[in-house]
Amino acid sequence: MKQITVEAKQENLQRVWTLIEGVLKACGCSQKVCHQVELAVEEIYVNIASYAYGHESGPVTVEAEGFPEEGKLTILFRDRGRPFDPLKKQDPDITLAAEKRKCGGLGIFMVKKMMDEVSYEFRDGSNVLTIKKYF
């Protein structure tokens, strides 16, 4: 398992992506899978950096593990920000025109559609969001 802990700031996204990219390469994932994972990681990380700690900042830990023999990738995000389960947010009605939809929720909706499993729990004072992708 690879792991990194950084300040939850948008400028640290590249450090997180470097870790994820290494795991994807070691697994031999297709370009399509890499792109889907990149979008999901960016969406989740930017949301943590933008909202988890309010106007303050705090740490976010990202753990990634690939299982090439099983064709599976697991990525876990852990922060100590305010408790928030993004999976409880109602999915946007994508049949409506963009200007008629409520703001927010489209990013996590895309994550749920692109990843094979997405789960959340509040454990030991931390938000823990886990995504899995099968390839």
N, CA, C and O atoms as CSV, one atom per row, in Angstrom:
chain,resi,resn,atom,element,x,y,z
A,1,MET,N,N,0.847,-1.177,0.000
A,1,MET,CA,C,0.000,0.000,0.000
A,1,MET,C,C,0.892,1.240,0.000
A,1,MET,O,O,1.885,1.315,0.724
A,2,LYS,N,N,0.511,2.206,-0.829
A,2,LYS,CA,C,1.190,3.502,-0.880
A,2,LYS,C,C,0.336,4.496,-0.118
A,2,LYS,O,O,-0.892,4.401,-0.120
A,3,GLN,N,N,0.990,5.456,0.537
A,3,GLN,CA,C,0.258,6.410,1.358
A,3,GLN,C,C,0.958,7.759,1.335
A,3,GLN,O,O,2.185,7.834,1.268
A,4,ILE,N,N,0.164,8.823,1.391
A,4,ILE,CA,C,0.697,10.171,1.515
A,4,ILE,C,C,-0.235,10.974,2.413
A,4,ILE,O,O,-1.455,10.817,2.354
A,5,THR,N,N,0.338,11.822,3.234
A,5,THR,CA,C,-0.434,12.764,4.037
A,5,THR,C,C,0.058,14.160,3.676
A,5,THR,O,O,1.253,14.446,3.742
A,6,VAL,N,N,-0.877,15.020,3.295
A,6,VAL,CA,C,-0.563,16.393,2.916
A,6,VAL,C,C,-1.560,17.335,3.562
A,6,VAL,O,O,-2.614,16.909,4.033
A,7,GLU,N,N,-1.223,18.618,3.584
A,7,GLU,CA,C,-2.201,19.624,3.977
A,7,GLU,C,C,-3.289,19.623,2.912
A,7,GLU,O,O,-2.996,19.565,1.718
A,8,ALA,N,N,-4.527,19.686,3.340
A,8,ALA,CA,C,-5.663,19.651,2.412
A,8,ALA,C,C,-5.770,21.001,1.703
A,8,ALA,O,O,-6.649,21.814,1.987
A,9,LYS,N,N,-4.841,21.203,0.770
A,9,LYS,CA,C,-4.816,22.421,-0.041
A,9,LYS,C,C,-4.756,21.998,-1.499
A,9,LYS,O,O,-4.126,20.999,-1.843
A,10,GLN,N,N,-5.416,22.766,-2.349
A,10,GLN,CA,C,-5.498,22.391,-3.753
A,10,GLN,C,C,-4.125,22.269,-4.412
A,10,GLN,O,O,-3.946,21.458,-5.320
A,11,GLU,N,N,-3.166,23.055,-3.968
A,11,GLU,CA,C,-1.837,22.974,-4.580
A,11,GLU,C,C,-1.122,21.646,-4.296
A,11,GLU,O,O,-0.087,21.369,-4.902
A,12,ASN,N,N,-1.649,20.833,-3.396
A,12,ASN,CA,C,-1.051,19.520,-3.113
A,12,ASN,C,C,-1.670,18.392,-3.930
A,12,ASN,O,O,-1.284,17.233,-3.778
A,13,LEU,N,N,-2.623,18.719,-4.793
A,13,LEU,CA,C,-3.259,17.695,-5.622
A,13,LEU,C,C,-2.235,16.937,-6.467
A,13,LEU,O,O,-2.343,15.720,-6.616
A,14,GLN,N,N,-1.259,17.629,-7.014
A,14,GLN,CA,C,-0.268,16.964,-7.862
A,14,GLN,C,C,0.524,15.915,-7.078
A,14,GLN,O,O,0.856,14.865,-7.628
A,15,ARG,N,N,0.828,16.173,-5.827
A,15,ARG,CA,C,1.543,15.191,-4.995
A,15,ARG,C,C,0.690,13.939,-4.810
A,15,ARG,O,O,1.197,12.818,-4.858
A,16,VAL,N,N,-0.603,14.140,-4.600
A,16,VAL,CA,C,-1.523,13.008,-4.446
A,16,VAL,C,C,-1.603,12.243,-5.767
A,16,VAL,O,O,-1.550,11.013,-5.789
A,17,TRP,N,N,-1.732,12.983,-6.862
A,17,TRP,CA,C,-1.853,12.323,-8.152
A,17,TRP,C,C,-0.600,11.526,-8.491
A,17,TRP,O,O,-0.703,10.461,-9.098
A,18,THR,N,N,0.578,12.013,-8.116
A,18,THR,CA,C,1.824,11.280,-8.372
A,18,THR,C,C,1.790,9.918,-7.682
A,18,THR,O,O,2.217,8.919,-8.261
A,19,LEU,N,N,1.290,9.874,-6.461
A,19,LEU,CA,C,1.160,8.608,-5.739
A,19,LEU,C,C,0.200,7.669,-6.476
A,19,LEU,O,O,0.521,6.502,-6.697
A,20,ILE,N,N,-0.969,8.176,-6.853
A,20,ILE,CA,C,-1.990,7.359,-7.525
A,20,ILE,C,C,-1.467,6.864,-8.872
A,20,ILE,O,O,-1.668,5.704,-9.231
A,21,GLU,N,N,-0.802,7.734,-9.610
A,21,GLU,CA,C,-0.269,7.382,-10.917
A,21,GLU,C,C,0.715,6.215,-10.824
A,21,GLU,O,O,0.720,5.333,-11.683
A,22,GLY,N,N,1.543,6.213,-9.787
A,22,GLY,CA,C,2.476,5.111,-9.586
A,22,GLY,C,C,1.770,3.782,-9.369
A,22,GLY,O,O,2.198,2.754,-9.895
A,23,VAL,N,N,0.701,3.801,-8.605
A,23,VAL,CA,C,-0.066,2.582,-8.345
A,23,VAL,C,C,-0.753,2.108,-9.622
A,23,VAL,O,O,-0.768,0.913,-9.915
A,24,LEU,N,N,-1.321,3.044,-10.379
A,24,LEU,CA,C,-1.983,2.684,-11.641
A,24,LEU,C,C,-0.996,2.057,-12.620
A,24,LEU,O,O,-1.314,1.064,-13.275
A,25,LYS,N,N,0.192,2.628,-12.718
A,25,LYS,CA,C,1.207,2.085,-13.630
A,25,LYS,C,C,1.628,0.690,-13.202
A,25,LYS,O,O,1.785,-0.199,-14.040
A,26,ALA,N,N,1.811,0.493,-11.899
A,26,ALA,CA,C,2.211,-0.823,-11.389
A,26,ALA,C,C,1.147,-1.879,-11.683
A,26,ALA,O,O,1.463,-3.060,-11.829
A,27,CYS,N,N,-0.105,-1.454,-11.768
A,27,CYS,CA,C,-1.209,-2.379,-12.057
A,27,CYS,C,C,-1.396,-2.602,-13.551
A,27,CYS,O,O,-2.079,-3.543,-13.956
A,28,GLY,N,N,-0.794,-1.745,-14.375
A,28,GLY,CA,C,-0.979,-1.874,-15.811
A,28,GLY,C,C,-2.376,-1.500,-16.271
A,28,GLY,O,O,-2.901,-2.095,-17.212
A,29,CYS,N,N,-2.979,-0.528,-15.621
A,29,CYS,CA,C,-4.344,-0.121,-15.960
A,29,CYS,C,C,-4.406,0.532,-17.335
A,29,CYS,O,O,-3.446,1.156,-17.788
A,30,SER,N,N,-5.548,0.376,-17.987
A,30,SER,CA,C,-5.773,0.989,-19.295
A,30,SER,C,C,-5.860,2.503,-19.157
A,30,SER,O,O,-6.044,3.032,-18.060
A,31,GLN,N,N,-5.726,3.188,-20.285
A,31,GLN,CA,C,-5.845,4.650,-20.303
A,31,GLN,C,C,-7.223,5.080,-19.809
A,31,GLN,O,O,-7.344,6.078,-19.099
A,32,LYS,N,N,-8.267,4.330,-20.181
A,32,LYS,CA,C,-9.628,4.653,-19.754
A,32,LYS,C,C,-9.750,4.585,-18.231
A,32,LYS,O,O,-10.299,5.495,-17.609
A,33,VAL,N,N,-9.245,3.518,-17.639
A,33,VAL,CA,C,-9.298,3.380,-16.183
A,33,VAL,C,C,-8.495,4.493,-15.521
A,33,VAL,O,O,-8.953,5.090,-14.547
A,34,CYS,N,N,-7.311,4.775,-16.035
A,34,CYS,CA,C,-6.481,5.851,-15.477
A,34,CYS,C,C,-7.224,7.181,-15.497
A,34,CYS,O,O,-7.186,7.935,-14.524
A,35,HIS,N,N,-7.894,7.464,-16.599
A,35,HIS,CA,C,-8.629,8.723,-16.724
A,35,HIS,C,C,-9.789,8.781,-15.724
A,35,HIS,O,O,-10.003,9.811,-15.084
A,36,GLN,N,N,-10.527,7.695,-15.589
A,36,GLN,CA,C,-11.648,7.667,-14.644
A,36,GLN,C,C,-11.161,7.856,-13.210
A,36,GLN,O,O,-11.760,8.599,-12.432
A,37,VAL,N,N,-10.070,7.176,-12.873
A,37,VAL,CA,C,-9.526,7.289,-11.517
A,37,VAL,C,C,-8.999,8.702,-11.276
A,37,VAL,O,O,-9.198,9.267,-10.201
A,38,GLU,N,N,-8.330,9.269,-12.271
A,38,GLU,CA,C,-7.820,10.637,-12.136
A,38,GLU,C,C,-8.955,11.617,-11.854
A,38,GLU,O,O,-8.833,12.462,-10.968
A,39,LEU,N,N,-10.048,11.515,-12.594
A,39,LEU,CA,C,-11.184,12.410,-12.368
A,39,LEU,C,C,-11.784,12.217,-10.975
A,39,LEU,O,O,-12.111,13.191,-10.297
A,40,ALA,N,N,-11.927,10.969,-10.553
A,40,ALA,CA,C,-12.506,10.686,-9.233
A,40,ALA,C,C,-11.611,11.222,-8.119
A,40,ALA,O,O,-12.094,11.861,-7.184
A,41,VAL,N,N,-10.315,10.964,-8.220
A,41,VAL,CA,C,-9.367,11.427,-7.199
A,41,VAL,C,C,-9.380,12.952,-7.126
A,41,VAL,O,O,-9.415,13.530,-6.039
A,42,GLU,N,N,-9.350,13.592,-8.285
A,42,GLU,CA,C,-9.376,15.062,-8.303
A,42,GLU,C,C,-10.641,15.595,-7.649
A,42,GLU,O,O,-10.567,16.505,-6.823
A,43,GLU,N,N,-11.787,15.055,-7.994
A,43,GLU,CA,C,-13.051,15.517,-7.443
A,43,GLU,C,C,-13.074,15.361,-5.913
A,43,GLU,O,O,-13.424,16.297,-5.194
A,44,ILE,N,N,-12.706,14.198,-5.438
A,44,ILE,CA,C,-12.747,13.952,-3.995
A,44,ILE,C,C,-11.735,14.823,-3.268
A,44,ILE,O,O,-12.066,15.446,-2.259
A,45,TYR,N,N,-10.503,14.873,-3.770
A,45,TYR,CA,C,-9.458,15.652,-3.096
A,45,TYR,C,C,-9.817,17.144,-3.066
A,45,TYR,O,O,-9.681,17.787,-2.025
A,46,VAL,N,N,-10.268,17.692,-4.181
A,46,VAL,CA,C,-10.605,19.114,-4.227
A,46,VAL,C,C,-11.767,19.420,-3.281
A,46,VAL,O,O,-11.777,20.473,-2.645
A,47,ASN,N,N,-12.739,18.523,-3.180
A,47,ASN,CA,C,-13.831,18.728,-2.221
A,47,ASN,C,C,-13.317,18.747,-0.790
A,47,ASN,O,O,-13.741,19.581,0.011
A,48,ILE,N,N,-12.409,17.836,-0.463
A,48,ILE,CA,C,-11.828,17.830,0.894
A,48,ILE,C,C,-11.073,19.130,1.128
A,48,ILE,O,O,-11.251,19.777,2.160
A,49,ALA,N,N,-10.227,19.517,0.168
A,49,ALA,CA,C,-9.434,20.742,0.313
A,49,ALA,C,C,-10.325,21.978,0.431
A,49,ALA,O,O,-9.981,22.923,1.141
A,50,SER,N,N,-11.448,21.976,-0.247
A,50,SER,CA,C,-12.332,23.145,-0.268
A,50,SER,C,C,-13.277,23.233,0.918
A,50,SER,O,O,-13.612,24.334,1.355
A,51,TYR,N,N,-13.717,22.093,1.449
A,51,TYR,CA,C,-14.814,22.124,2.410
A,51,TYR,C,C,-14.575,21.449,3.758
A,51,TYR,O,O,-15.240,21.804,4.731
A,52,ALA,N,N,-13.673,20.510,3.854
A,52,ALA,CA,C,-13.560,19.703,5.077
A,52,ALA,C,C,-13.223,20.520,6.316
A,52,ALA,O,O,-13.740,20.252,7.401
A,53,TYR,N,N,-12.360,21.513,6.157
A,53,TYR,CA,C,-11.888,22.262,7.317
A,53,TYR,C,C,-12.406,23.702,7.361
A,53,TYR,O,O,-11.887,24.523,8.117
A,54,GLY,N,N,-13.412,24.009,6.566
A,54,GLY,CA,C,-13.939,25.380,6.546
A,54,GLY,C,C,-12.872,26.329,6.036
A,54,GLY,O,O,-12.264,26.096,4.992
A,55,HIS,N,N,-12.648,27.410,6.790
A,55,HIS,CA,C,-11.647,28.405,6.383
A,55,HIS,C,C,-10.248,28.034,6.867
A,55,HIS,O,O,-9.280,28.728,6.555
A,56,GLU,N,N,-10.141,26.978,7.602
A,56,GLU,CA,C,-8.848,26.505,8.099
A,56,GLU,C,C,-8.294,25.452,7.146
A,56,GLU,O,O,-8.838,25.223,6.066
A,57,SER,N,N,-7.223,24.828,7.558
A,57,SER,CA,C,-6.658,23.729,6.785
A,57,SER,C,C,-6.295,22.615,7.749
A,57,SER,O,O,-6.116,22.843,8.946
A,58,GLY,N,N,-6.190,21.432,7.225
A,58,GLY,CA,C,-5.823,20.285,8.038
A,58,GLY,C,C,-5.306,19.190,7.135
A,58,GLY,O,O,-5.252,19.358,5.917
A,59,PRO,N,N,-4.930,18.082,7.715
A,59,PRO,CA,C,-4.340,17.014,6.911
A,59,PRO,C,C,-5.374,16.145,6.201
A,59,PRO,O,O,-6.509,15.986,6.649
A,60,VAL,N,N,-4.936,15.598,5.085
A,60,VAL,CA,C,-5.691,14.556,4.392
A,60,VAL,C,C,-4.687,13.462,4.058
A,60,VAL,O,O,-3.598,13.727,3.551
A,61,THR,N,N,-5.076,12.242,4.351
A,61,THR,CA,C,-4.254,11.080,4.028
A,61,THR,C,C,-4.928,10.328,2.894
A,61,THR,O,O,-6.134,10.082,2.914
A,62,VAL,N,N,-4.121,9.971,1.911
A,62,VAL,CA,C,-4.616,9.189,0.785
A,62,VAL,C,C,-3.812,7.901,0.744
A,62,VAL,O,O,-2.581,7.925,0.704
A,63,GLU,N,N,-4.512,6.783,0.753
A,63,GLU,CA,C,-3.881,5.463,0.676
A,63,GLU,C,C,-4.359,4.796,-0.604
A,63,GLU,O,O,-5.547,4.835,-0.924
A,64,ALA,N,N,-3.443,4.192,-1.328
A,64,ALA,CA,C,-3.804,3.515,-2.577
A,64,ALA,C,C,-3.116,2.163,-2.630
A,64,ALA,O,O,-1.944,2.017,-2.282
A,65,GLU,N,N,-3.879,1.190,-3.073
A,65,GLU,CA,C,-3.328,-0.159,-3.207
A,65,GLU,C,C,-3.929,-0.812,-4.434
A,65,GLU,O,O,-5.144,-0.813,-4.626
A,66,GLY,N,N,-3.064,-1.364,-5.252
A,66,GLY,CA,C,-3.501,-2.069,-6.439
A,66,GLY,C,C,-3.317,-3.561,-6.281
A,66,GLY,O,O,-2.354,-4.020,-5.667
A,67,PHE,N,N,-4.223,-4.294,-6.825
A,67,PHE,CA,C,-4.179,-5.750,-6.800
A,67,PHE,C,C,-4.281,-6.247,-8.234
A,67,PHE,O,O,-5.357,-6.665,-8.660
A,68,PRO,N,N,-3.163,-6.209,-9.006
A,68,PRO,CA,C,-3.236,-6.554,-10.425
A,68,PRO,C,C,-3.759,-7.962,-10.679
A,68,PRO,O,O,-4.464,-8.193,-11.661
A,69,GLU,N,N,-3.420,-8.903,-9.804
A,69,GLU,CA,C,-3.889,-10.276,-9.998
A,69,GLU,C,C,-5.393,-10.395,-9.836
A,69,GLU,O,O,-6.014,-11.293,-10.405
A,70,GLU,N,N,-5.986,-9.485,-9.055
A,70,GLU,CA,C,-7.440,-9.464,-8.873
A,70,GLU,C,C,-8.110,-8.438,-9.777
A,70,GLU,O,O,-9.335,-8.409,-9.889
A,71,GLY,N,N,-7.305,-7.597,-10.423
A,71,GLY,CA,C,-7.864,-6.544,-11.261
A,71,GLY,C,C,-8.627,-5.510,-10.466
A,71,GLY,O,O,-9.717,-5.095,-10.860
A,72,LYS,N,N,-8.051,-5.085,-9.331
A,72,LYS,CA,C,-8.756,-4.168,-8.433
A,72,LYS,C,C,-7.814,-3.090,-7.914
A,72,LYS,O,O,-6.639,-3.348,-7.653
A,73,LEU,N,N,-8.337,-1.893,-7.769
A,73,LEU,CA,C,-7.625,-0.758,-7.190
A,73,LEU,C,C,-8.492,-0.178,-6.080
A,73,LEU,O,O,-9.689,0.038,-6.271
A,74,THR,N,N,-7.887,0.075,-4.916
A,74,THR,CA,C,-8.606,0.666,-3.792
A,74,THR,C,C,-7.896,1.941,-3.376
A,74,THR,O,O,-6.680,1.951,-3.187
A,75,ILE,N,N,-8.662,3.020,-3.233
A,75,ILE,CA,C,-8.109,4.302,-2.790
A,75,ILE,C,C,-8.963,4.792,-1.628
A,75,ILE,O,O,-10.191,4.823,-1.708
A,76,LEU,N,N,-8.291,5.174,-0.554
A,76,LEU,CA,C,-8.960,5.638,0.660
A,76,LEU,C,C,-8.522,7.071,0.940
A,76,LEU,O,O,-7.335,7.390,0.861
A,77,PHE,N,N,-9.478,7.927,1.268
A,77,PHE,CA,C,-9.221,9.315,1.653
A,77,PHE,C,C,-9.645,9.473,3.106
A,77,PHE,O,O,-10.754,9.092,3.479
A,78,ARG,N,N,-8.752,10.041,3.936
A,78,ARG,CA,C,-9.076,10.231,5.359
A,78,ARG,C,C,-8.757,11.670,5.753
A,78,ARG,O,O,-7.641,12.152,5.555
A,79,ASP,N,N,-9.765,12.349,6.316
A,79,ASP,CA,C,-9.529,13.701,6.842
A,79,ASP,C,C,-10.216,13.822,8.194
A,79,ASP,O,O,-11.110,13.045,8.529
A,80,ARG,N,N,-9.777,14.822,8.969
A,80,ARG,CA,C,-10.334,15.042,10.298
A,80,ARG,C,C,-11.209,16.299,10.324
A,80,ARG,O,O,-11.389,16.929,11.365
A,81,GLY,N,N,-11.743,16.642,9.156
A,81,GLY,CA,C,-12.647,17.792,9.059
A,81,GLY,C,C,-14.000,17.467,9.655
A,81,GLY,O,O,-14.200,16.422,10.275
A,82,ARG,N,N,-14.922,18.393,9.448
A,82,ARG,CA,C,-16.263,18.169,10.003
A,82,ARG,C,C,-16.871,16.925,9.355
A,82,ARG,O,O,-16.658,16.685,8.166
A,83,PRO,N,N,-17.621,16.133,10.118
A,83,PRO,CA,C,-18.226,14.923,9.552
A,83,PRO,C,C,-19.153,15.272,8.390
A,83,PRO,O,O,-20.008,16.150,8.505
A,84,PHE,N,N,-18.974,14.574,7.276
A,84,PHE,CA,C,-19.812,14.803,6.109
A,84,PHE,C,C,-19.801,13.565,5.228
A,84,PHE,O,O,-18.747,13.114,4.779
A,85,ASP,N,N,-20.987,13.022,4.987
A,85,ASP,CA,C,-21.135,11.859,4.118
A,85,ASP,C,C,-21.643,12.333,2.765
A,85,ASP,O,O,-22.836,12.603,2.622
A,86,PRO,N,N,-20.764,12.443,1.762
A,86,PRO,CA,C,-21.202,12.937,0.462
A,86,PRO,C,C,-22.151,11.975,-0.252
A,86,PRO,O,O,-22.842,12.368,-1.191
A,87,LEU,N,N,-22.186,10.733,0.184
A,87,LEU,CA,C,-23.051,9.746,-0.469
A,87,LEU,C,C,-24.519,9.921,-0.091
A,87,LEU,O,O,-25.400,9.376,-0.755
A,88,LYS,N,N,-24.785,10.681,0.977
A,88,LYS,CA,C,-26.171,10.934,1.378
A,88,LYS,C,C,-26.816,12.046,0.559
A,88,LYS,O,O,-28.034,12.219,0.575
A,89,LYS,N,N,-25.985,12.792,-0.151
A,89,LYS,CA,C,-26.514,13.867,-0.985
A,89,LYS,C,C,-27.293,13.252,-2.147
A,89,LYS,O,O,-26.828,12.320,-2.803
A,90,GLN,N,N,-28.465,13.783,-2.381
A,90,GLN,CA,C,-29.313,13.265,-3.466
A,90,GLN,C,C,-28.628,13.500,-4.807
A,90,GLN,O,O,-28.065,14.566,-5.056
A,91,ASP,N,N,-28.686,12.482,-5.668
A,91,ASP,CA,C,-28.108,12.608,-7.007
A,91,ASP,C,C,-28.839,13.704,-7.773
A,91,ASP,O,O,-30.055,13.851,-7.649
A,92,PRO,N,N,-28.088,14.478,-8.569
A,92,PRO,CA,C,-28.746,15.519,-9.369
A,92,PRO,C,C,-29.603,14.899,-10.464
A,92,PRO,O,O,-29.339,13.792,-10.934
A,93,ASP,N,N,-30.626,15.631,-10.856
A,93,ASP,CA,C,-31.476,15.188,-11.953
A,93,ASP,C,C,-30.792,15.615,-13.248
A,93,ASP,O,O,-30.920,16.762,-13.678
A,94,ILE,N,N,-30.073,14.695,-13.857
A,94,ILE,CA,C,-29.301,15.036,-15.051
A,94,ILE,C,C,-30.171,15.126,-16.304
A,94,ILE,O,O,-29.674,15.423,-17.391
A,95,THR,N,N,-31.472,14.867,-16.147
A,95,THR,CA,C,-32.364,15.039,-17.290
A,95,THR,C,C,-32.747,16.511,-17.456
A,95,THR,O,O,-33.225,16.916,-18.516
A,96,LEU,N,N,-32.535,17.312,-16.402
A,96,LEU,CA,C,-32.838,18.743,-16.476
A,96,LEU,C,C,-31.701,19.478,-17.171
A,96,LEU,O,O,-30.555,19.027,-17.141
A,97,ALA,N,N,-32.009,20.586,-17.785
A,97,ALA,CA,C,-30.975,21.451,-18.349
A,97,ALA,C,C,-30.089,21.956,-17.216
A,97,ALA,O,O,-30.558,22.130,-16.091
A,98,ALA,N,N,-28.832,22.187,-17.500
A,98,ALA,CA,C,-27.862,22.590,-16.476
A,98,ALA,C,C,-28.333,23.807,-15.685
A,98,ALA,O,O,-28.168,23.854,-14.466
A,99,GLU,N,N,-28.912,24.782,-16.358
A,99,GLU,CA,C,-29.341,26.001,-15.658
A,99,GLU,C,C,-30.548,25.767,-14.756
A,99,GLU,O,O,-30.863,26.625,-13.931
A,100,LYS,N,N,-31.234,24.630,-14.888
A,100,LYS,CA,C,-32.402,24.331,-14.050
A,100,LYS,C,C,-32.065,23.418,-12.880
A,100,LYS,O,O,-32.908,23.183,-12.014
A,101,ARG,N,N,-30.827,22.896,-12.846
A,101,ARG,CA,C,-30.418,22.007,-11.761
A,101,ARG,C,C,-29.923,22.809,-10.567
A,101,ARG,O,O,-29.418,23.922,-10.716
A,102,LYS,N,N,-30.073,22.230,-9.383
A,102,LYS,CA,C,-29.501,22.824,-8.187
A,102,LYS,C,C,-27.982,22.713,-8.277
A,102,LYS,O,O,-27.457,21.779,-8.883
A,103,CYS,N,N,-27.284,23.664,-7.675
A,103,CYS,CA,C,-25.820,23.637,-7.669
A,103,CYS,C,C,-25.324,22.527,-6.752
A,103,CYS,O,O,-25.940,22.224,-5.731
A,104,GLY,N,N,-24.216,21.935,-7.129
A,104,GLY,CA,C,-23.567,20.942,-6.281
A,104,GLY,C,C,-24.053,19.536,-6.537
A,104,GLY,O,O,-25.146,19.310,-7.056
A,105,GLY,N,N,-23.205,18.596,-6.157
A,105,GLY,CA,C,-23.573,17.191,-6.216
A,105,GLY,C,C,-23.183,16.472,-7.487
A,105,GLY,O,O,-23.196,15.241,-7.519
A,106,LEU,N,N,-22.838,17.195,-8.532
A,106,LEU,CA,C,-22.525,16.546,-9.801
A,106,LEU,C,C,-21.201,15.783,-9.715
A,106,LEU,O,O,-21.069,14.710,-10.304
A,107,GLY,N,N,-20.230,16.323,-8.993
A,107,GLY,CA,C,-18.927,15.666,-8.876
A,107,GLY,C,C,-19.006,14.306,-8.210
A,107,GLY,O,O,-18.487,13.326,-8.745
A,108,ILE,N,N,-19.641,14.230,-7.057
A,108,ILE,CA,C,-19.736,12.939,-6.358
A,108,ILE,C,C,-20.627,11.987,-7.152
A,108,ILE,O,O,-20.423,10.774,-7.104
A,109,PHE,N,N,-21.607,12.513,-7.879
A,109,PHE,CA,C,-22.438,11.696,-8.759
A,109,PHE,C,C,-21.555,11.042,-9.825
A,109,PHE,O,O,-21.688,9.849,-10.101
A,110,MET,N,N,-20.656,11.828,-10.420
A,110,MET,CA,C,-19.742,11.276,-11.423
A,110,MET,C,C,-18.825,10.225,-10.816
A,110,MET,O,O,-18.559,9.198,-11.440
A,111,VAL,N,N,-18.341,10.474,-9.606
A,111,VAL,CA,C,-17.487,9.493,-8.932
A,111,VAL,C,C,-18.238,8.183,-8.759
A,111,VAL,O,O,-17.694,7.114,-9.036
A,112,LYS,N,N,-19.482,8.256,-8.305
A,112,LYS,CA,C,-20.279,7.045,-8.101
A,112,LYS,C,C,-20.518,6.298,-9.406
A,112,LYS,O,O,-20.591,5.069,-9.408
A,113,LYS,N,N,-20.639,7.016,-10.503
A,113,LYS,CA,C,-20.867,6.378,-11.803
A,113,LYS,C,C,-19.588,5.770,-12.373
A,113,LYS,O,O,-19.642,4.725,-13.020
A,114,MET,N,N,-18.435,6.408,-12.144
A,114,MET,CA,C,-17.172,5.936,-12.726
A,114,MET,C,C,-16.508,4.823,-11.917
A,114,MET,O,O,-15.835,3.962,-12.484
A,115,MET,N,N,-16.691,4.836,-10.610
A,115,MET,CA,C,-16.062,3.835,-9.759
A,115,MET,C,C,-17.020,2.660,-9.564
A,115,MET,O,O,-18.232,2.804,-9.722
A,116,ASP,N,N,-16.471,1.511,-9.225
A,116,ASP,CA,C,-17.297,0.325,-9.032
A,116,ASP,C,C,-17.874,0.240,-7.620
A,116,ASP,O,O,-18.945,-0.331,-7.416
A,117,GLU,N,N,-17.171,0.802,-6.661
A,117,GLU,CA,C,-17.665,0.849,-5.280
A,117,GLU,C,C,-17.233,2.172,-4.668
A,117,GLU,O,O,-16.107,2.625,-4.876
A,118,VAL,N,N,-18.137,2.789,-3.909
A,118,VAL,CA,C,-17.834,4.014,-3.177
A,118,VAL,C,C,-18.496,3.869,-1.816
A,118,VAL,O,O,-19.691,3.584,-1.726
A,119,SER,N,N,-17.714,4.065,-0.754
A,119,SER,CA,C,-18.288,3.942,0.590
A,119,SER,C,C,-17.741,5.049,1.487
A,119,SER,O,O,-16.657,5.583,1.251
A,120,TYR,N,N,-18.515,5.382,2.522
A,120,TYR,CA,C,-18.139,6.414,3.483
A,120,TYR,C,C,-18.414,5.890,4.885
A,120,TYR,O,O,-19.378,5.164,5.129
A,121,GLU,N,N,-17.539,6.282,5.788
A,121,GLU,CA,C,-17.819,6.076,7.207
A,121,GLU,C,C,-17.091,7.142,8.009
A,121,GLU,O,O,-16.057,7.658,7.585
A,122,PHE,N,N,-17.644,7.466,9.177
A,122,PHE,CA,C,-16.966,8.350,10.112
A,122,PHE,C,C,-16.403,7.438,11.179
A,122,PHE,O,O,-17.147,6.821,11.942
A,123,ARG,N,N,-15.059,7.355,11.230
A,123,ARG,CA,C,-14.399,6.377,12.092
A,123,ARG,C,C,-13.256,7.046,12.839
A,123,ARG,O,O,-12.411,7.706,12.233
A,124,ASP,N,N,-13.231,6.875,14.154
A,124,ASP,CA,C,-12.153,7.396,14.996
A,124,ASP,C,C,-11.915,8.887,14.763
A,124,ASP,O,O,-10.769,9.331,14.692
A,125,GLY,N,N,-12.988,9.653,14.646
A,125,GLY,CA,C,-12.882,11.092,14.465
A,125,GLY,C,C,-12.492,11.528,13.066
A,125,GLY,O,O,-12.116,12.682,12.859
A,126,SER,N,N,-12.576,10.622,12.106
A,126,SER,CA,C,-12.176,10.940,10.735
A,126,SER,C,C,-13.253,10.563,9.726
A,126,SER,O,O,-13.964,9.571,9.887
A,127,ASN,N,N,-13.354,11.381,8.681
A,127,ASN,CA,C,-14.126,11.020,7.500
A,127,ASN,C,C,-13.271,10.047,6.704
A,127,ASN,O,O,-12.096,10.316,6.454
A,128,VAL,N,N,-13.841,8.934,6.310
A,128,VAL,CA,C,-13.118,7.942,5.516
A,128,VAL,C,C,-13.977,7.621,4.294
A,128,VAL,O,O,-15.052,7.031,4.407
A,129,LEU,N,N,-13.475,8.023,3.124
A,129,LEU,CA,C,-14.157,7.755,1.870
A,129,LEU,C,C,-13.281,6.802,1.075
A,129,LEU,O,O,-12.105,7.077,0.837
A,130,THR,N,N,-13.860,5.687,0.670
A,130,THR,CA,C,-13.110,4.662,-0.062
A,130,THR,C,C,-13.752,4.454,-1.431
A,130,THR,O,O,-14.969,4.324,-1.560
A,131,ILE,N,N,-12.892,4.426,-2.444
A,131,ILE,CA,C,-13.363,4.121,-3.793
A,131,ILE,C,C,-12.612,2.892,-4.307
A,131,ILE,O,O,-11.440,2.681,-3.994
A,132,LYS,N,N,-13.320,2.090,-5.102
A,132,LYS,CA,C,-12.704,0.895,-5.711
A,132,LYS,C,C,-13.031,0.885,-7.188
A,132,LYS,O,O,-14.129,1.243,-7.615
A,133,LYS,N,N,-12.041,0.463,-7.947
A,133,LYS,CA,C,-12.207,0.346,-9.391
A,133,LYS,C,C,-11.690,-1.010,-9.809
A,133,LYS,O,O,-10.585,-1.408,-9.439
A,134,TYR,N,N,-12.505,-1.729,-10.592
A,134,TYR,CA,C,-12.093,-3.031,-11.130
A,134,TYR,C,C,-11.673,-2.822,-12.574
A,134,TYR,O,O,-12.296,-2.062,-13.316
A,135,PHE,N,N,-10.613,-3.504,-12.956
A,135,PHE,CA,C,-10.099,-3.328,-14.319
A,135,PHE,C,C,-9.761,-4.667,-14.937
A,135,PHE,O,O,-9.314,-4.724,-16.082
